[in-house]
Amino acid sequence: MAKKKTIKKRVHRHRGWIIFLFLLAFIGRIGSAIFLRAYQASLSVQIQKMERQIVSLSNEKEALSVDIQRLSNYNRIVGLAHQEGYESVNQNVITIATKNP
């Protein structure tokens, strides 16, 4: 008679843990992808808000520089001084030239 061979199946003791860790990693990858997309969208919204704020502030800066140029006109200042009763002594007048940016 021939010998009977018994085939033993290897019992994978850690198969349950391996499957659990694989599923955990897969769910983590999906969750991180969703989180990163949401975070990227919120950053895009913040960037757009900042760009709008920059545009509005630059417009305000331009308007203020026009007002400054209009209000700092020498003839206007001298006219206001004469209306208030101030007289200029030509010996005490010093003119300083400035460069406007």
Order of alpha helices (4+ residues) and beta strands (2+ residues): alpha-alpha
